[in-house]
Amino acid sequence: LGAIIRTAYSAGMDGLVICQDNSASVTPAVVKVSSGSAFLLPICIVNNLRRALERAKEKGFWIYGTEKDGRPYPQAIFPEKVGLVFGNEGSGMRRLVKESCDETIAIPMANPFDSLNVSVSAGILCFEILRRRLFPETGPR
């Protein structure tokens, strides 16, 4: 979790939502791994992720879930208000959470493999969003 917080902050994300029951907690070790960015990035801990996603959508956010059968992320359009949902590394997103997403995207891999570490996936997608914000001509039209 610390690496995800550090990555999200470095890539200019506006915040992080963590589900209280199914995620790692923000502990002193997590803060240390985040290199202190846990104090700089707004973090919201919620009891019901599905409800939080619905509220975000009501506020105009487009929510992408991540899974191996989703559309390849280079084809995705990332609007200004975008949320990314990363599931458990072992079991992925829960069904109701997945159903709350507007669409699912995947990170293409050269060799067949189940999944990447969640912090690696978060890094790839957060920095893809930053790249497109800095260089909009490089994204899909």
N, C-alpha and C positions, 0 to 999 in steps of 0.2 A: 504493500500500500504506500509506503514511503516513496518508492521509486515512481509510482503513478502520480502522486502529489507533486513531486519535484518536476516530472515531465510535463504535467498539465500546466503548472505555473510557468515553466520555461517557454512553453509553446503559446502562452498568452490566453489560455482558457480562462473563463470568467468564474468558474467554481467547480466544485465536485459534490455530487450527491452520493451518499453511502447508505445502503440498507442496513439498519441496525442488526437484524437477526442473521443475515447471511453473508456478512463481510467481516474482514479483519477490523479490529478497533484501532483508533488513533491512540497509540501508546507512546511512551517516551522513546522506545526504539524506533517506531515509525517516524516520529518527529526528527530523530537523529538521521535516519536514512533520507528523509526529505530535505536535508541540509537547511532546516529552518523554514522551508517554504510552506510548511503546514501552518505557520503563523501568518503567512501572506496571502494564501489562496483561500477564499471563502469555502468552507466545508459544511454541508448540511447533512445531518444524520436523520434519516426518516424511518418510521416504522413500516410504512406501506409504500414500496417503490412504485407499484402500479398507480396508486393515487397521485404520487408526486409526478409521474410521467404525464398523467392526464392534465394536471394543473399546468405543467410546462407547455403542453400542446395548446391549452386554452390561452396561454400568453403568446402564442405564435411560434413556438419552437417546433422544428422538425426533428423527430426522434429516430435515430438509426440504432438498431440492435446489431450486434456482431455475431455471425455464425458462419461455419464453413460453407453452407449452401446458399449464402446470400449473393447479391450482385457484387461483382468485383468493385472494390472501392474506387479505382481510377475512373469508373464510369459514373460515379455518384456526384450529385451536385450538393455542395455544402452551403446552405444559406447562412446569413449572418447569425440567425438564432438556430443553433443546432445542438442537439444532445446526443451523446454516444452512450450506449449501454453495453457493458461487458459482463458476460456471464461467468459463472464458476468455471475454473479451468477443467474440472472433471466432468461436470454435467451440463454446462452451458446455462443459458437463460431459462428461467421457469416459464412454463407455458403462458400464464396470464401476463407476465412481463413482456414476453415476445409478442403477444397479441396487442399489447399497448403501443408497440413501436409502429411507426409509419412504414418502415421498410427495414430489411436486413441487408447488411453488406458483409463482404468477406475480404480477407487479405489473400491474394493469389500467392501460391507457393510453387517453386520450381519442381520440388519433389513431393510425392504424396506423404502427408503427415497429418495427424489428427488436429493439432492446434499449436499455437505459439503460447509462450508465457503471457499472462494477461498484461503485465507491465510492458512487454515488448509490443503487443498489439496496441495498447494505449499510446505508446510512443509513436508508432508508425502513423496512426490516424490523427493524433493531435498535431503532429508536425506536417502532415498532409494538409490539414485545415489551415495552419499557419502559412504554408507555402502558397496555397491558393489565395489567401488574403493579401500576401505580399506581392504575388505575381499572378493576378487574376487571368491573364492571357494564357496561362498554362493548364487551366482546368477544362473540363468538358463544357461545351456550349449548350 
